[in-house]
Amino acid sequence: MTNSKFDELRKKLDNESWPAIYMFKFIVPSDNHKIALIESFFEDDAEIKMQASTNGKYTSITIRQVMLDASAIIEIYVKAAAIEGIISL
């Protein structure tokens, strides 16, 4: 994924005041390695909530963390995009 795919998000985020709490939401296949990778992108004090799908094939991960600026948010989305099967909401 290129950063140009995040241009619209960057425009919206640039209008916010930083630092601020930002909520990330991902859906990923229920694979402990993939879930751990996502968790590794965030600080220890991030609020992380997970919910397995009814059939257990996927896990929804919601993370709230104080972010310093739009670039820090985009950086996490770029890292997450490298995980096979992930959906970023």
C-alpha positions in Angstrom: 0.0 0.0 0.0 1.2 3.4 -0.8 0.7 6.5 1.3 -1.4 8.0 -1.4 -4.1 5.6 -0.4 -4.3 7.4 2.9 -4.5 11.0 1.5 -8.2 11.3 2.3 -7.6 10.1 5.9 -4.7 12.4 6.3 -6.8 15.4 5.2 -9.4 14.6 7.8 -6.8 14.0 10.5 -4.9 17.2 9.8 -8.1 19.1 10.9 -7.9 17.6 14.4 -6.0 18.9 17.4 -3.1 16.7 18.4 -2.3 14.8 20.6 -5.7 13.1 20.8 -7.1 9.6 21.5 -7.6 7.8 18.3 -9.6 4.5 17.8 -8.2 1.9 15.4 -10.4 -1.0 14.3 -9.1 -4.1 12.5 -10.5 -7.5 11.5 -8.0 -10.2 11.2 -8.1 -14.0 10.8 -7.9 -15.6 14.3 -4.2 -16.3 14.2 -2.2 -15.6 17.4 0.8 -14.4 15.4 -1.2 -11.9 13.4 -3.0 -10.6 16.5 0.4 -10.2 18.3 1.8 -8.3 15.3 -1.1 -5.8 15.5 -0.6 -5.4 19.3 3.1 -4.7 18.8 2.3 -1.5 16.9 0.9 0.1 20.0 2.2 1.3 23.4 1.7 -0.8 26.6 -0.9 1.6 27.8 -3.2 1.3 24.8 -6.7 0.1 25.5 -7.2 -3.1 23.4 -10.5 -5.0 23.1 -10.9 -8.2 21.1 -14.0 -10.0 20.0 -14.0 -13.4 18.1 -16.5 -13.9 15.4 -19.3 -16.3 15.9 -17.5 -19.1 14.0 -14.1 -18.1 15.5 -12.5 -17.6 12.1 -11.9 -13.9 12.6 -11.1 -11.5 15.5 -12.2 -7.9 15.7 -9.6 -5.8 17.4 -10.4 -2.3 18.7 -7.5 -0.2 20.0 -7.7 3.3 21.6 -4.4 5.1 22.1 -3.2 8.7 22.4 -1.6 9.6 19.1 0.7 12.6 18.6 -0.3 13.4 15.0 -1.8 12.2 11.7 1.6 10.8 10.5 1.8 8.4 13.5 -1.7 7.1 12.7 -0.9 6.6 9.0 2.3 4.8 9.9 0.3 2.2 11.9 -2.1 1.7 9.0 0.8 1.1 6.6 2.3 -1.5 8.9 -1.0 -3.2 9.4 -1.6 -3.4 5.6 1.4 -5.8 5.4 -0.5 -8.4 7.5 -2.1 -10.9 5.2 -5.9 -11.0 5.5 -6.3 -7.9 7.6 -9.2 -5.5 7.1 -8.7 -2.0 8.5 -11.8 0.0 9.3 
